[in-house]
Amino acid sequence: MLHGFQLWVNLPASEKMCPPFYQDLSPAQLAEASLSSAGSRVRVIAGNASGLGGPLRDRPTDPSLMTLDLEDDAPFELELPAGHTAFAFVYRGSADLGAEGATTKVSEGTLAVLDAGNRLRVRAPERPAGVLIAAGRPLHEPIVQRGPFVMSTDEEIERAFADYRAGVLDRG
């Protein structure tokens, strides 16, 4: 089965009107490591895990993004950057998420917003499981969203629509 994820990184207000940038990453570009002899793997897209650094371009929110394919119940542990907001999406099977001794079972198709804390533990006792993990530094800035645009003010949203109508956003 094929799984695809499209995630957008929010930018601080000072960078919202920068030229558009899209980074398409093929599977061969991702940092990947085996986690067990049973075939469990981690693929790091952004940030660091298991001694691997992801290829995603540095962003002001310092994102961490990875997928886990868990084929046994060996725990995967990850140090998340202090102060980051994080979530995990279980896209296959189910997984136990949380800190050691305080885990919650998360079922397929469920997104779990993680509590504050630096250590995340993921286990798949009812294997196999697939988990997407994302974390980033909160910007603590206002957000205005209309259609496909996310800006910081109503005026910026109106400018984005005007730029789109004028064909300005088609350049990159």
PyMOL commands that set and color helices and strands:
alter all, ss='L'
color gray80, all
select helices_A, chain A and resi 13-15+27-29+154-165+168-170
alter helices_A, ss='H'
color red, helices_A
select strands_A, chain A and resi 31-34+41-46+48-49+52-53+64-70+76-79+85-92+94-99+102-107+110-113+119-123+129-136+144-146+149-151
alter strands_A, ss='S'
color yellow, strands_A
deselect
rebuild
show_as cartoon
